[in-house]
Amino acid sequence: MYDSICKEFGFDQSRDLESAHYLAGLMPPTSVESLRKIREDFPRSVTICGGGERLAEEISSSQLEGCVIAADGATTGLMDAEILPDIIVTDLDGIVEDQVEANKEGATVFVHAHGDNIPALKRYVHDFSTPLLGTCQCPPVPGLLNFGGFTDGDRAACICAEFGTRSIDLLGFDFANPSSKVGKDRQVKLKKLAWARRIIGILEKEGVRFTSNGQPLRPL
């Protein structure tokens, strides 16, 4: 799917590779040990929170128990609700200071490299402490991992599926109505979310059960 995504959005694969090499050089030597610990007894059921406009409402109406995972900007919504995510999956597009704070309080961070975020990697990665792991979307270079996925949310789902999760509840996800961001093209975001839903559909076919705020996920 990577070639198709790059073709549709005009992504430069050489820039993805450049970003991956840069992030790999920043990874702490403890990354392998962190991965081993995360794999041990990873939960079969998790909640993944996205940055949709209904996240705060859905958090307040849900009984968040067990493993809670934040997709990038959802970290801020969770921290505002005094909920510390167990895991953050981020390409550093949200309020990174909140992600750094959550990491200091114990959240594991999967930081992602792609061709557009090299400046953010340079600025922020050194602020994180362990446990910290690096991911990429190109063929992985030594020190990084590629679990699949495209956006932070579906990449989080791919990570969980790889570790054995078989039930995922999505909060703050709206594949048809993305939240507005300054400087972001809504039509491009819609196309990205269409890919995210497609990737989640593949995980569904592989036996991962998805719900949305406890309700059956709308079919493709």
Stockholm file with secondary structure:
# STOCKHOLM 1.0

chainA/1-220         MYDSICKEFGFDQSRDLESAHYLAGLMPPTSVESLRKIREDFPRSVTICGGGERLAEEISSSQLEGCVIAADGATTGLMDAEILPDIIVTDLDGIVEDQVEANKEGATVFVHAHGDNIPALKRYVHDFSTPLLGTCQCPPVPGLLNFGGFTDGDRAACICAEFGTRSIDLLGFDFANPSSKVGKDRQVKLKKLAWARRIIGILEKEGVRFTSNGQPLRPL
#=GR chainA/1-220 SS CHHHHHHHHTCCHHHHHHHHHHHHTTCCTTHHHHHHHHHTTCCSEEEEECCCTTHHHHHHTSCCCSEEEEETTHHHHHHHTTCCCSEEEECSCSCHHHHHHHHHTTCEEEEEECTTCHHHHHHHGGGCCSSEEEEESSSCCTTCBCCCCSSHHHHHHHHHHHTTCCEEEEESCCSSSCCCCTTCCHHHHHHHHHHHHHHHHHHHHTTCEEEETTEECCCC
#=GC SS_cons         CHHHHHHHHTCCHHHHHHHHHHHHTTCCTTHHHHHHHHHTTCCSEEEEECCCTTHHHHHHTSCCCSEEEEETTHHHHHHHTTCCCSEEEECSCSCHHHHHHHHHTTCEEEEEECTTCHHHHHHHGGGCCSSEEEEESSSCCTTCBCCCCSSHHHHHHHHHHHTTCCEEEEESCCSSSCCCCTTCCHHHHHHHHHHHHHHHHHHHHTTCEEEETTEECCCC
//
